[in-house]
């Protein structure tokens, strides 16, 4: 079992689903030196928060109820909104919605992969890679 699944199961035991990650995001953003950094890191951390919250909700429903594809579908509109907000702050508009959505789903899959590569005990250290 990877970190993400263990996280979801831990929240199931505790009985907390929504909002558990938000204080972490707020603290991490507060540590950034500028408002622009807040926007970038805050958005990045919010994506991780969405993925973790979807996993927690899936754990509440039971591990066999939602597939990975269904969890991706749950996370996609939430993460799309995060990127729409970030792009808007940069003065950018989305022209190709399908390409945008597909790219957001790649980001979500990447975040899931990163979290699943973490040890399930939530150790804070990162081993040297490559």
C-alpha positions as a Python dict, from the first residue, in 0.01 Angstrom:
ca = {
    (1, 'X'): (0, 0, 0),
    (2, 'X'): (137, 341, -98),
    (3, 'X'): (114, 667, 91),
    (4, 'X'): (-199, 788, -89),
    (5, 'X'): (-402, 476, -9),
    (6, 'X'): (-273, 475, 350),
    (7, 'X'): (-368, 843, 380),
    (8, 'X'): (-720, 769, 259),
    (9, 'X'): (-754, 478, 498),
    (10, 'X'): (-624, 686, 789),
    (11, 'X'): (-884, 952, 723),
    (12, 'X'): (-1150, 685, 703),
    (13, 'X'): (-1054, 570, 1051),
    (14, 'X'): (-1047, 924, 1185),
    (15, 'X'): (-1372, 1010, 1007),
    (16, 'X'): (-1240, 1333, 852),
    (17, 'X'): (-1264, 1389, 477),
    (18, 'X'): (-1291, 1744, 351),
    (19, 'X'): (-1064, 2018, 483),
    (20, 'X'): (-795, 1802, 642),
    (21, 'X'): (-533, 1916, 390),
    (22, 'X'): (-626, 2286, 381),
    (23, 'X'): (-438, 2387, 699),
    (24, 'X'): (-123, 2223, 558),
    (25, 'X'): (-163, 2417, 233),
    (26, 'X'): (-215, 2744, 422),
    (27, 'X'): (95, 2693, 636),
    (28, 'X'): (312, 2604, 336),
    (29, 'X'): (191, 2905, 138),
    (30, 'X'): (253, 3136, 435),
    (31, 'X'): (619, 3031, 424),
    (32, 'X'): (670, 3167, 70),
    (33, 'X'): (844, 3504, 35),
    (34, 'X'): (621, 3681, -221),
    (35, 'X'): (257, 3698, -333),
    (36, 'X'): (352, 3552, -672),
    (37, 'X'): (516, 3259, -494),
    (38, 'X'): (198, 3220, -290),
    (39, 'X'): (-3, 3189, -611),
    (40, 'X'): (230, 2933, -767),
    (41, 'X'): (299, 2720, -460),
    (42, 'X'): (-53, 2759, -328),
    (43, 'X'): (-194, 2629, -656),
    (44, 'X'): (57, 2345, -666),
    (45, 'X'): (-25, 2242, -310),
    (46, 'X'): (-399, 2274, -374),
    (47, 'X'): (-364, 2014, -652),
    (48, 'X'): (-205, 1775, -402),
    (49, 'X'): (-484, 1859, -158),
    (50, 'X'): (-756, 1776, -412),
    (51, 'X'): (-596, 1441, -494),
    (52, 'X'): (-566, 1354, -126),
    (53, 'X'): (-922, 1463, -51),
    (54, 'X'): (-1061, 1254, -339),
    (55, 'X'): (-871, 953, -206),
    (56, 'X'): (-1012, 1020, 141),
    (57, 'X'): (-1367, 1041, 4),
    (58, 'X'): (-1314, 717, -187),
    (59, 'X'): (-1195, 549, 133),
    (60, 'X'): (-1514, 665, 306),
    (61, 'X'): (-1717, 491, 36),
    (62, 'X'): (-1512, 171, 57),
    (63, 'X'): (-1201, 79, -137),
    (64, 'X'): (-1379, -118, -409),
    (65, 'X'): (-1650, 139, -483),
    (66, 'X'): (-1450, 387, -693),
    (67, 'X'): (-1202, 304, -965),
    (68, 'X'): (-896, 511, -1043),
    (69, 'X'): (-1075, 649, -1350),
    (70, 'X'): (-1370, 758, -1136),
    (71, 'X'): (-1138, 927, -886),
    (72, 'X'): (-970, 1105, -1178),
    (73, 'X'): (-1311, 1222, -1297),
    (74, 'X'): (-1387, 1354, -947),
    (75, 'X'): (-1059, 1544, -924),
    (76, 'X'): (-1052, 1685, -1279),
    (77, 'X'): (-1301, 1975, -1247),
    (78, 'X'): (-1151, 2081, -913),
    (79, 'X'): (-795, 2082, -1046),
    (80, 'X'): (-908, 2247, -1372),
    (81, 'X'): (-1045, 2533, -1162),
    (82, 'X'): (-714, 2571, -981),
    (83, 'X'): (-531, 2602, -1313),
    (84, 'X'): (-794, 2838, -1458),
    (85, 'X'): (-737, 3067, -1159),
    (86, 'X'): (-358, 3048, -1190),
    (87, 'X'): (-366, 3111, -1564),
    (88, 'X'): (-607, 3400, -1513),
    (89, 'X'): (-363, 3563, -1270),
    (90, 'X'): (-104, 3535, -1547),
    (91, 'X'): (-341, 3696, -1797),
    (92, 'X'): (-383, 3377, -1999),
    (93, 'X'): (-703, 3230, -2141),
    (94, 'X'): (-766, 2868, -2236),
    (95, 'X'): (-826, 2822, -2606),
    (96, 'X'): (-826, 2443, -2643),
    (97, 'X'): (-1047, 2307, -2366),
    (98, 'X'): (-1000, 1938, -2455),
    (99, 'X'): (-621, 1970, -2462),
    (100, 'X'): (-633, 2166, -2136),
    (101, 'X'): (-847, 1903, -1963),
    (102, 'X'): (-628, 1618, -2091),
    (103, 'X'): (-317, 1798, -1965),
    (104, 'X'): (-474, 1861, -1625),
    (105, 'X'): (-551, 1489, -1603),
    (106, 'X'): (-184, 1417, -1677),
    (107, 'X'): (-91, 1646, -1388),
    (108, 'X'): (-337, 1465, -1160),
    (109, 'X'): (-195, 1128, -1264),
    (110, 'X'): (154, 1262, -1196),
    (111, 'X'): (56, 1378, -848),
    (112, 'X'): (-102, 1039, -778),
    (113, 'X'): (221, 874, -895),
    (114, 'X'): (432, 1101, -674),
    (115, 'X'): (216, 1032, -368),
    (116, 'X'): (208, 659, -438),
    (117, 'X'): (589, 662, -458),
    (118, 'X'): (602, 791, -99),
    (119, 'X'): (633, 554, 192),
    (120, 'X'): (300, 484, 356),
    (121, 'X'): (421, 596, 698),
    (122, 'X'): (442, 951, 564),
    (123, 'X'): (815, 992, 633),
    (124, 'X'): (926, 1349, 568),
    (125, 'X'): (1262, 1264, 414),
    (126, 'X'): (1333, 1236, 45),
    (127, 'X'): (1589, 987, -75),
    (128, 'X'): (1831, 1107, -338),
    (129, 'X'): (1709, 1011, -683),
    (130, 'X'): (1900, 970, -1007),
}
